[in-house]
Amino acid sequence: MSTQVNQQKRKRKASTNAIREIRREQKRTETIIPVAPFSRLTQEISQGFRTDIRFKSDAHKALHVGAEAFLVELFQDANTVAIHSGRETVQSKDLQLAYNLSK
């Protein structure tokens, strides 16, 4: 008779997948927001100011990088605010406070 050793899979913490995903995203160097939707958004917003505005591709890229840098910093500050208040989840009030403090 062969004896099989019943190996049980180790149960991982719920945050393991989130931490793995965060580390993977931190290694990326390309933009987070897709280029085409961001370009459409900038065109739509600019139409509110003037109807004949055109952007060069370098201008779109610079705006894209700047917007992402701002958003990443805002979310980092909001996360710090949430941790300071004893929570792990970022709420809208954390984003509002981080935004008001960054002005």
C-alpha positions as semicolon CSV with decimal commas, in nm:
position;residue;x (nm);y (nm);z (nm)
1;M;0,000;0,000;0,000
2;S;0,128;0,337;-0,090
3;T;0,062;0,611;0,152
4;Q;-0,029;0,943;0,012
5;V;0,057;1,242;0,210
6;N;-0,232;1,482;0,202
7;Q;-0,072;1,813;0,151
8;Q;-0,304;2,095;0,225
9;K;-0,264;2,417;0,038
10;R;-0,167;2,703;0,257
11;K;-0,439;2,960;0,286
12;R;-0,311;3,302;0,192
13;K;-0,417;3,630;0,338
14;A;-0,675;3,826;0,146
15;S;-0,432;4,110;0,084
16;T;-0,174;3,891;-0,091
17;N;-0,323;3,936;-0,437
18;A;-0,359;4,310;-0,385
19;I;0,003;4,344;-0,278
20;R;0,117;4,136;-0,575
21;E;-0,085;4,357;-0,810
22;I;0,055;4,675;-0,655
23;R;0,411;4,553;-0,696
24;R;0,346;4,459;-1,059
25;E;0,199;4,803;-1,133
26;Q;0,491;4,979;-0,962
27;K;0,734;4,807;-1,200
28;R;0,550;4,933;-1,509
29;T;0,683;5,236;-1,691
30;E;0,407;5,295;-1,944
31;T;0,103;5,508;-1,871
32;I;-0,183;5,373;-1,663
33;I;-0,469;5,550;-1,840
34;P;-0,515;5,433;-2,201
35;V;-0,404;5,690;-2,459
36;A;-0,714;5,703;-2,681
37;P;-0,974;5,768;-2,406
38;F;-0,747;6,030;-2,248
39;S;-0,708;6,205;-2,585
40;R;-1,084;6,207;-2,635
41;L;-1,131;6,349;-2,286
42;T;-0,883;6,631;-2,344
43;Q;-1,050;6,713;-2,678
44;E;-1,392;6,716;-2,513
45;I;-1,275;6,943;-2,230
46;S;-1,095;7,178;-2,469
47;Q;-1,411;7,215;-2,680
48;G;-1,564;7,397;-2,382
49;F;-1,305;7,674;-2,425
50;R;-1,261;7,694;-2,801
51;T;-1,396;7,481;-3,082
52;D;-1,091;7,495;-3,308
53;I;-0,822;7,378;-3,065
54;R;-0,582;7,113;-3,191
55;F;-0,310;6,936;-2,993
56;K;0,023;6,805;-3,112
57;S;0,105;6,451;-3,005
58;D;0,385;6,574;-2,775
59;A;0,139;6,807;-2,604
60;H;-0,102;6,517;-2,548
61;K;0,181;6,305;-2,411
62;A;0,299;6,579;-2,173
63;L;-0,056;6,640;-2,051
64;H;-0,108;6,267;-2,006
65;V;0,210;6,219;-1,803
66;G;0,137;6,525;-1,591
67;A;-0,220;6,418;-1,518
68;E;-0,110;6,069;-1,417
69;A;0,165;6,204;-1,193
70;F;-0,087;6,431;-1,022
71;L;-0,337;6,148;-0,973
72;V;-0,076;5,906;-0,837
73;E;0,043;6,164;-0,585
74;L;-0,316;6,245;-0,487
75;F;-0,396;5,878;-0,425
76;Q;-0,076;5,834;-0,223
77;D;-0,172;6,130;-0,004
78;A;-0,528;5,999;0,031
79;N;-0,391;5,661;0,136
80;T;-0,176;5,831;0,401
81;V;-0,484;6,016;0,530
82;A;-0,680;5,689;0,548
83;I;-0,400;5,514;0,737
84;H;-0,377;5,809;0,975
85;S;-0,745;5,772;1,058
86;G;-0,700;5,399;1,126
87;R;-0,849;5,263;0,804
88;E;-0,706;5,059;0,521
89;T;-0,964;5,165;0,263
90;V;-0,947;5,503;0,094
91;Q;-1,277;5,689;0,104
92;S;-1,395;5,997;-0,083
93;K;-1,341;6,214;0,224
94;D;-0,973;6,110;0,221
95;L;-0,940;6,219;-0,142
96;Q;-1,110;6,551;-0,067
97;L;-0,882;6,621;0,230
98;A;-0,568;6,525;0,035
99;Y;-0,675;6,746;-0,256
100;N;-0,749;7,043;-0,027
101;L;-0,414;7,004;0,149
102;S;-0,225;6,992;-0,181
103;K;-0,367;7,324;-0,306
